[in-house]
């Protein structure tokens, strides 16, 4: 496994944890009028700025570019789960 793969996998674990916590705490809300790209950007801003997620997000940014991190967030979030809330 390359260092890039290790960084991506470590970041994926953090993002999954952030998503689970955001669902549990009801930080994530979806409505059908939302633009998916804007939703991902808003969720990323939450992860960057909220005290609950800030440290983990900075850890991700030490491993990946912001663009790669947001792509990973988009890959990991389950849109069907969003729509059921």
C-alpha positions as CSV (number, residue, x, y, z in Angstrom):
1,X,0.0,0.0,0.0
2,X,1.4,3.4,-1.0
3,X,1.5,6.4,1.3
4,X,-1.2,8.0,-0.8
5,X,-3.5,5.0,-0.2
6,X,-2.7,5.1,3.5
7,X,-3.5,8.8,3.7
8,X,-6.7,8.3,1.7
9,X,-7.8,5.3,3.9
10,X,-7.0,7.2,7.1
11,X,-9.0,10.2,5.8
12,X,-11.9,8.0,4.8
13,X,-12.2,6.7,8.3
14,X,-12.3,10.2,9.8
15,X,-14.9,11.3,7.2
16,X,-17.0,8.3,7.9
17,X,-16.8,9.1,11.6
18,X,-17.7,12.7,10.9
19,X,-20.7,11.7,8.8
20,X,-22.0,9.3,11.4
21,X,-21.7,11.9,14.2
22,X,-23.3,14.6,12.0
23,X,-26.3,12.2,11.4
24,X,-26.5,11.3,15.1
25,X,-26.4,15.0,16.1
26,X,-28.8,15.9,13.3
27,X,-26.4,18.4,11.8
28,X,-27.2,16.9,8.3
29,X,-30.5,17.7,6.8
30,X,-31.6,17.2,3.2
31,X,-34.4,18.6,1.2
32,X,-35.1,17.9,-2.5
33,X,-34.5,21.5,-3.4
34,X,-30.8,21.3,-2.4
35,X,-28.1,21.3,-5.0
36,X,-25.9,18.2,-4.2
37,X,-22.6,20.1,-4.8
38,X,-23.6,22.9,-2.6
39,X,-24.7,20.5,0.1
40,X,-21.3,18.8,0.0
41,X,-19.6,22.2,0.3
42,X,-21.8,23.3,3.2
43,X,-21.2,20.0,5.0
44,X,-17.4,20.4,4.4
45,X,-17.6,23.9,5.9
46,X,-19.4,22.5,8.9
47,X,-16.6,19.9,9.3
48,X,-14.0,22.7,9.0
49,X,-15.5,25.1,11.5
50,X,-17.5,23.1,14.1
51,X,-15.5,22.3,17.2
52,X,-16.8,18.7,17.1
53,X,-15.2,18.1,13.7
54,X,-12.4,20.6,13.4
55,X,-9.4,18.6,14.6
56,X,-10.2,15.6,12.5
57,X,-10.8,17.7,9.5
58,X,-7.4,19.4,9.9
59,X,-5.9,16.0,10.2
60,X,-7.5,15.1,6.8
61,X,-6.1,18.3,5.3
62,X,-2.6,17.4,6.4
63,X,-3.0,14.2,4.3
64,X,-5.1,15.3,1.3
65,X,-5.9,18.4,-0.7
66,X,-9.2,20.1,0.1
67,X,-10.5,19.1,-3.3
68,X,-9.6,15.4,-2.7
69,X,-11.1,15.6,0.8
70,X,-14.4,16.9,-0.5
71,X,-14.5,14.3,-3.3
72,X,-14.0,11.7,-0.6
73,X,-16.8,13.2,1.5
74,X,-19.0,13.0,-1.6
75,X,-18.0,9.4,-2.2
76,X,-18.7,8.4,1.4
77,X,-22.0,10.1,2.1
78,X,-25.1,7.9,1.4
79,X,-27.6,10.1,-0.3
80,X,-30.4,7.5,0.2
81,X,-29.8,7.7,4.0
82,X,-30.0,11.5,3.7
83,X,-33.4,11.4,2.0
84,X,-34.8,9.1,4.7
85,X,-34.2,11.7,7.5
